[in-house]
Amino acid sequence: MVLPFLLNLDYLTKIRQQATGILIFLVAFICSDYISFKKSQPVTKIISSTLNFPNWLFTILYVFTFIVPIFHFLLVGDIPFSHLLFSDKSLNDITVDRYQFNRSGIPYWFSIISNWTIYLFGPFVLLIAFIKKYFFRLALVASWLIFYAISSGAKSPLIFSVMILLFIVLNTIWVKHTRIVNASVLILFLFTSMSGILLGIKALSELEKCPVPSGVVQSPANILRSCIGEESEISINPLSDTAGYRVFLVPVEVSNHWYEYYSANGVEKNSLSDLINREQELKPANIIAQEYYGKFWPKNYGKITNANGSVDAEAFAYGGIPLIVILASLMFFFRLSISLFKSNSFLGQVLEGAGIAFLSFLPNSASLPAILIPNGFIVILLFVIVSNSNILKSKRV
């Protein structure tokens, strides 16, 4: 978030507040990373072979990853991704279908199970199948999970699940290849950053292709947003476009709108009840979306669109800078927990890899409650505690 923030200063408001929030979380992450690497035991090999992983438990998890999507499809009766390929529906209509698929068409508890399947159980099953050399099952479940991840029509679930799997692999199978691990993380960071920088430069130089609406700042993100659904296109390549726009340019801009809106005179901070509010039009993320996007791009951002802020921005909306300090302290503790309190086992390595992925990618566009429960970080923390307990601690996975 730091680099996108610095490169977009000319297009942002409430710079001091957002800079303070980003700095507080940056200090928390740097300090916790430093302590984790300094104090944790370096692992150079897989501690406990997954060949000992019970076949009956693997089978249960394997079947579970198939049953959840099937039940989801039957429950909703629709697959929004198919409309992108085989229908003439507008992006706004597809957004409505996506909202029904992910939220209104299913119980809240099942939406959580769905996320956990894509982000936790699925990657773990793929890892075990690969190590056990169940290659046919691996191909089958990988194809099914990829289809499920993109079935809503959104790219982010697939991208994030791939990142989780990558971090788990880097912390387990490839753990002895330190140079590969470090190079992979560096390449990922450089690719995302360069994609955002180059896409932003290209957007500014080709502004005439996609002029922004009146009253909107001519930022790279807004220029690219004005191209959505239009014949004109500003693009590098599909992968760079996604990384540059979704990961680099948009989160810092959306979060800045949170700071701006909840710094305005007469606007009260959110209450805790807003965290569990299921009424779409009353959700803070929906209010921000309508205020800053729905007004200017009504064809692309309908009434059910959400604009989720970063972990610091949403903390500011609920309690200002004091709450940012409190939540940054919690994130500091969470980062230490997954590395210092994990068991000295293969499961511990898996949990640490997944946990680092969660804390690396989600804070840019999710609140702490969303990271913990809907996305499943609470499951990682609980397994860290359980796997390190004296009763259940074992070298077997």
C-alpha positions as CSV (number, residue, x, y, z in Angstrom):
1,M,0.0,0.0,0.0
2,V,2.9,2.4,0.6
3,L,4.2,2.5,-2.9
4,P,0.8,3.0,-4.6
5,F,0.0,5.7,-2.0
6,L,3.2,7.6,-2.7
7,L,2.7,7.4,-6.5
8,N,-0.9,8.6,-6.3
9,L,-0.5,11.5,-3.9
10,D,-1.5,14.0,-6.6
11,Y,-5.0,12.4,-6.8
12,L,-5.7,11.8,-3.1
13,T,-7.3,13.9,-0.3
14,K,-6.9,13.6,3.5
15,I,-3.3,12.6,2.9
16,R,-2.2,13.1,6.5
17,Q,-4.9,10.8,7.9
18,Q,-4.3,8.1,5.4
19,A,-0.5,8.4,5.6
20,T,-0.8,8.0,9.4
21,G,-2.9,4.9,9.1
22,I,-0.6,3.3,6.6
23,L,2.5,4.1,8.6
24,I,1.1,2.6,11.8
25,F,0.3,-0.7,10.0
26,L,3.6,-0.6,8.2
27,V,5.5,-0.4,11.4
28,A,3.4,-3.2,12.9
29,F,4.1,-5.5,9.9
30,I,7.9,-4.7,9.6
31,C,8.5,-5.2,13.3
32,S,6.5,-8.4,13.5
33,D,8.2,-9.8,10.3
34,Y,11.6,-8.9,11.8
35,I,10.9,-10.6,15.1
36,S,9.4,-13.6,13.4
37,F,12.4,-14.2,11.2
38,K,14.8,-13.5,14.0
39,K,13.2,-15.6,16.7
40,S,11.6,-18.5,14.8
41,Q,13.6,-21.7,14.1
42,P,14.8,-21.8,10.5
43,V,13.3,-24.7,8.6
44,T,15.3,-26.3,5.8
45,K,13.2,-29.4,5.1
46,I,9.8,-30.8,5.4
47,I,9.7,-31.9,9.1
48,S,7.0,-34.6,8.9
49,S,6.2,-36.4,5.7
50,T,2.6,-36.1,4.5
51,L,2.8,-39.7,3.4
52,N,1.6,-40.4,7.0
53,F,-1.5,-38.2,6.4
54,P,-4.5,-40.5,7.0
55,N,-6.1,-41.5,3.7
56,W,-9.6,-41.5,5.2
57,L,-9.1,-37.9,6.3
58,F,-7.8,-36.9,2.9
59,T,-10.8,-38.6,1.2
60,I,-13.2,-36.6,3.4
61,L,-11.5,-33.3,2.6
62,Y,-11.3,-34.3,-1.1
63,V,-15.0,-35.1,-1.3
64,F,-15.9,-32.0,0.7
65,T,-14.2,-29.8,-1.9
66,F,-16.6,-31.3,-4.5
67,I,-19.8,-31.2,-2.4
68,V,-19.6,-27.6,-1.4
69,P,-19.6,-26.2,-4.9
70,I,-22.3,-28.6,-6.1
71,F,-24.5,-27.6,-3.1
72,H,-23.8,-23.9,-3.9
73,F,-24.8,-24.2,-7.5
74,L,-28.0,-26.0,-6.6
75,L,-28.8,-23.5,-3.9
76,V,-28.5,-20.5,-6.2
77,G,-29.5,-22.1,-9.4
78,D,-27.2,-20.0,-11.5
79,I,-23.5,-19.6,-12.4
80,P,-22.7,-15.9,-13.2
81,F,-19.5,-16.8,-15.0
82,S,-21.6,-18.4,-17.8
83,H,-23.3,-15.0,-18.5
84,L,-19.9,-13.5,-19.3
85,L,-19.5,-16.1,-22.1
86,F,-22.9,-16.9,-23.3
87,S,-25.2,-14.0,-22.8
88,D,-25.6,-10.3,-23.6
89,K,-26.2,-9.2,-20.1
90,S,-24.7,-5.9,-19.1
91,L,-21.9,-5.7,-16.5
92,N,-24.4,-4.2,-14.0
93,D,-26.8,-7.2,-14.5
94,I,-23.9,-9.6,-14.0
95,T,-22.9,-7.7,-10.9
96,V,-26.4,-8.3,-9.5
97,D,-26.1,-12.1,-10.4
98,R,-22.7,-12.1,-8.7
99,Y,-24.2,-10.5,-5.6
100,Q,-27.0,-13.1,-5.5
101,F,-24.4,-15.9,-6.0
102,N,-22.1,-14.8,-3.2
103,R,-24.5,-13.2,-0.7
104,S,-28.2,-12.8,-1.1
105,G,-28.9,-16.2,-2.6
106,I,-27.2,-18.2,0.1
107,P,-27.2,-18.2,4.0
108,Y,-24.4,-16.2,5.6
109,W,-22.9,-19.3,7.2
110,F,-22.6,-21.0,3.8
111,S,-20.9,-18.0,2.2
112,I,-18.2,-18.5,4.9
113,I,-17.9,-22.2,4.2
114,S,-17.6,-21.3,0.5
115,N,-14.7,-19.0,1.1
116,W,-13.0,-21.5,3.4
117,T,-13.3,-24.1,0.7
118,I,-11.6,-21.9,-1.9
119,Y,-8.9,-20.4,0.4
120,L,-8.2,-23.1,3.0
121,F,-9.4,-26.6,2.4
122,G,-8.9,-26.5,-1.4
123,P,-5.2,-25.5,-1.3
124,F,-4.5,-28.0,1.4
125,V,-6.1,-30.9,-0.5
126,L,-4.1,-29.9,-3.6
127,L,-0.8,-29.9,-1.6
128,I,-1.5,-33.3,-0.1
129,A,-2.5,-34.8,-3.4
130,F,0.7,-33.5,-5.0
131,I,3.0,-34.8,-2.3
132,K,1.3,-38.2,-2.2
133,K,1.5,-38.3,-6.1
134,Y,-2.2,-38.6,-6.6
135,F,-1.8,-36.8,-9.9
136,F,-5.2,-37.8,-11.4
137,R,-7.0,-36.6,-8.3
138,L,-4.9,-33.5,-8.2
139,A,-5.9,-32.6,-11.8
140,L,-9.5,-33.3,-11.1
141,V,-9.8,-31.3,-7.9
142,A,-7.7,-28.5,-9.3
143,S,-9.9,-28.1,-12.3
144,W,-13.0,-28.2,-10.2
145,L,-11.7,-25.6,-7.7
146,I,-10.6,-23.3,-10.5
147,F,-14.1,-23.5,-12.0
148,Y,-15.7,-22.8,-8.6
149,A,-13.4,-19.9,-7.9
150,I,-14.3,-18.1,-11.1
151,S,-18.0,-19.2,-11.1
152,S,-19.1,-15.9,-9.6
153,G,-17.5,-14.0,-12.5
154,A,-14.9,-12.4,-10.3
155,K,-11.2,-12.9,-10.7
156,S,-10.1,-12.2,-7.2
157,P,-11.0,-15.5,-5.5
158,L,-8.9,-17.5,-8.0
159,I,-6.0,-15.1,-7.8
160,F,-6.0,-15.1,-4.0
161,S,-6.3,-18.9,-3.7
162,V,-3.4,-19.3,-6.1
163,M,-1.3,-16.9,-3.9
164,I,-2.2,-18.9,-0.8
165,L,-1.2,-22.2,-2.5
166,L,2.1,-20.6,-3.7
167,F,3.0,-19.3,-0.2
168,I,2.2,-22.8,1.3
169,V,4.4,-24.5,-1.3
170,L,7.2,-22.0,-0.8
171,N,7.0,-22.8,3.0
172,T,6.8,-26.6,2.6
173,I,7.9,-28.3,-0.5
174,W,10.3,-25.7,-1.6
175,V,11.4,-24.6,1.9
176,K,15.0,-25.7,1.4
177,H,15.3,-23.6,-1.7
178,T,15.7,-20.3,0.1
179,R,16.9,-18.4,-3.0
180,I,13.9,-19.6,-5.0
181,V,11.5,-18.5,-2.2
182,N,13.1,-15.1,-1.9
183,A,13.3,-14.6,-5.6
184,S,9.6,-15.6,-6.1
185,V,8.4,-13.1,-3.6
186,L,10.5,-10.4,-5.0
187,I,9.4,-11.1,-8.6
188,L,5.8,-11.1,-7.5
189,F,6.2,-7.7,-5.8
190,L,8.1,-6.2,-8.7
191,F,5.6,-7.5,-11.3
192,T,2.7,-6.1,-9.4
193,S,4.4,-2.7,-8.9
194,M,5.6,-2.4,-12.4
195,S,2.2,-3.4,-13.8
196,G,0.6,-0.7,-11.7
197,I,3.2,2.0,-12.6
198,L,3.2,1.2,-16.4
199,L,-0.6,0.9,-16.6
200,G,-1.0,4.2,-14.8
201,I,1.4,5.9,-17.1
202,K,-0.4,4.4,-20.1
203,A,-3.8,5.5,-18.8
204,L,-2.6,9.1,-18.3
205,S,-1.1,9.3,-21.7
206,E,-4.2,7.9,-23.4
207,L,-6.8,9.9,-21.4
208,E,-8.7,10.9,-24.6
209,K,-9.7,7.2,-25.1
210,C,-11.6,7.1,-21.9
211,P,-12.5,10.6,-20.6
212,V,-13.6,10.6,-17.0
213,P,-17.0,12.0,-16.0
214,S,-17.3,15.7,-15.0
215,G,-16.5,16.2,-11.3
216,V,-14.1,13.2,-11.1
217,V,-10.4,13.4,-10.6
218,Q,-8.4,12.3,-13.6
219,S,-6.5,9.6,-11.8
220,P,-5.1,6.5,-13.5
221,A,-7.7,4.4,-11.7
222,N,-10.6,6.6,-12.8
223,I,-9.4,6.7,-16.4
224,L,-9.2,2.9,-16.5
225,R,-12.6,2.7,-14.8
226,S,-14.1,4.9,-17.5
227,C,-13.0,2.3,-20.1
228,I,-15.1,-0.5,-18.5
229,G,-17.9,-1.5,-20.8
230,E,-16.7,0.9,-23.6
231,E,-15.3,0.1,-27.0
232,S,-12.0,1.9,-26.2
233,E,-9.5,0.0,-24.2
234,I,-6.3,0.9,-22.3
235,S,-4.3,-2.3,-21.8
236,I,-0.9,-3.9,-21.4
237,N,-1.9,-7.5,-21.2
238,P,-4.6,-9.3,-19.2
239,L,-2.3,-10.4,-16.3
240,S,-0.6,-7.0,-16.0
241,D,-4.0,-5.3,-16.3
242,T,-5.4,-7.3,-13.4
243,A,-2.4,-6.9,-11.1
244,G,-1.9,-3.2,-12.0
245,Y,-5.5,-2.2,-11.7
246,R,-7.0,-4.4,-9.0
247,V,-4.0,-4.8,-6.7
248,F,-1.9,-1.7,-7.2
249,L,-4.1,1.3,-8.3
250,V,-7.6,0.7,-6.9
251,P,-7.1,-0.3,-3.2
252,V,-5.3,2.9,-2.2
253,E,-7.8,5.1,-4.1
254,V,-10.9,3.3,-2.6
255,S,-9.3,3.5,0.9
256,N,-8.7,7.2,0.4
257,H,-12.4,7.7,-0.2
258,W,-13.1,6.0,3.2
259,Y,-10.8,8.5,4.9
260,E,-12.3,11.4,3.0
261,Y,-16.0,10.4,3.7
262,Y,-15.5,9.7,7.4
263,S,-13.5,12.8,7.9
264,A,-16.2,15.1,6.6
265,N,-18.1,17.3,9.1
266,G,-21.4,15.9,10.1
267,V,-20.6,12.3,9.2
268,E,-20.5,10.0,12.2
269,K,-18.1,7.2,12.6
270,N,-19.6,3.7,12.1
271,S,-20.9,1.7,15.1
272,L,-20.2,-2.0,15.9
273,S,-23.7,-2.9,14.7
274,D,-22.6,-2.0,11.1
275,L,-20.2,-4.9,11.1
276,I,-23.1,-7.4,11.2
277,N,-25.6,-5.4,9.2
278,R,-27.0,-7.5,6.4
279,E,-28.9,-4.7,4.8
280,Q,-26.9,-3.9,1.6
281,E,-27.8,-0.2,1.4
282,L,-26.7,0.4,5.0
283,K,-23.3,-1.2,4.7
284,P,-20.4,1.3,4.9
285,A,-18.8,-0.3,1.8
286,N,-22.0,0.2,-0.2
287,I,-22.3,3.8,1.0
288,I,-18.8,4.6,-0.3
289,A,-19.4,2.8,-3.6
290,Q,-22.6,4.8,-4.3
291,E,-21.0,8.1,-3.2
292,Y,-17.9,7.8,-5.3
293,Y,-18.7,5.4,-8.1
294,G,-22.4,4.8,-8.5
295,K,-23.0,8.5,-9.1
296,F,-20.5,8.8,-12.0
297,W,-20.5,5.3,-13.6
298,P,-24.1,4.1,-13.0
299,K,-23.9,1.5,-15.8
300,N,-21.0,-0.2,-14.1
301,Y,-21.7,0.3,-10.4
302,G,-25.2,-0.6,-9.4
303,K,-27.0,-0.3,-6.1
304,I,-25.5,-3.5,-4.7
305,T,-21.8,-2.6,-5.5
306,N,-19.4,-2.5,-2.5
307,A,-16.2,-0.6,-2.2
308,N,-14.2,-2.3,0.5
309,G,-11.5,-0.3,2.1
310,S,-8.1,-1.4,3.5
311,V,-7.8,-2.6,7.0
312,D,-6.5,0.8,8.2
313,A,-9.3,2.8,6.3
314,E,-12.1,0.7,7.7
315,A,-10.6,1.0,11.2
316,F,-10.5,4.8,10.7
317,A,-14.2,4.7,9.8
318,Y,-15.1,3.0,13.0
319,G,-12.8,4.6,15.6
320,G,-10.3,6.9,14.0
321,I,-6.6,6.8,14.6
322,P,-7.0,5.2,18.1
323,L,-8.7,2.1,16.6
324,I,-6.0,1.9,13.9
325,V,-3.4,1.6,16.6
326,I,-5.4,-1.1,18.4
327,L,-6.0,-3.2,15.3
328,A,-2.4,-2.8,14.1
329,S,-1.3,-4.2,17.5
330,L,-3.6,-7.2,16.9
331,M,-2.1,-7.7,13.5
332,F,1.3,-7.6,15.1
333,F,0.3,-10.3,17.5
334,F,-1.3,-12.4,14.7
335,R,1.9,-12.3,12.6
336,L,4.0,-13.4,15.5
337,S,1.5,-16.1,16.4
338,I,1.7,-18.0,13.1
339,S,5.5,-18.1,13.1
340,L,6.5,-18.2,16.8
341,F,3.6,-20.3,18.3
342,K,3.2,-22.8,15.5
343,S,4.1,-26.4,16.1
344,N,7.3,-27.8,14.8
345,S,5.6,-29.9,12.2
346,F,4.5,-30.0,8.6
347,L,1.1,-28.7,9.6
348,G,2.8,-25.8,11.3
349,Q,4.7,-24.9,8.1
350,V,1.4,-25.1,6.1
351,L,-0.3,-22.8,8.6
352,E,2.5,-20.3,8.6
353,G,2.6,-20.2,4.8
354,A,-1.1,-19.7,4.5
355,G,-1.1,-17.1,7.3
356,I,1.6,-15.0,5.7
357,A,-0.4,-15.1,2.4
358,F,-3.5,-13.8,4.2
359,L,-1.6,-11.0,6.0
360,S,0.3,-10.1,2.8
361,F,-2.7,-9.6,0.5
362,L,-5.9,-9.1,2.4
363,P,-5.2,-6.0,4.4
364,N,-5.2,-3.9,1.2
365,S,-8.9,-4.5,0.6
366,A,-10.5,-6.0,3.7
367,S,-11.3,-5.1,7.3
368,L,-9.9,-7.1,10.2
369,P,-13.3,-8.8,10.9
370,A,-13.5,-9.8,7.2
371,I,-10.0,-11.2,7.3
372,L,-10.7,-13.2,10.4
373,I,-14.1,-14.8,9.7
374,P,-15.4,-14.7,6.1
375,N,-11.9,-15.2,4.6
376,G,-10.9,-17.7,7.3
377,F,-7.8,-16.4,9.1
378,I,-9.5,-17.4,12.4
379,V,-9.2,-21.0,11.3
380,I,-5.5,-20.7,10.8
381,L,-5.1,-19.1,14.3
382,L,-7.2,-21.8,15.9
383,F,-5.2,-24.6,14.2
384,V,-1.9,-22.9,15.3
385,I,-3.2,-23.1,18.9
386,V,-4.5,-26.6,18.6
387,S,-1.4,-28.0,16.8
388,N,0.8,-26.6,19.5
389,S,-1.1,-27.9,22.4
390,N,0.5,-30.5,24.7
391,I,-2.5,-32.8,24.1
392,L,-2.6,-32.9,20.3
393,K,1.0,-32.0,19.5
394,S,2.4,-34.8,17.3
395,K,4.8,-35.2,14.5
396,R,2.1,-36.7,12.4
397,V,0.2,-34.2,10.3
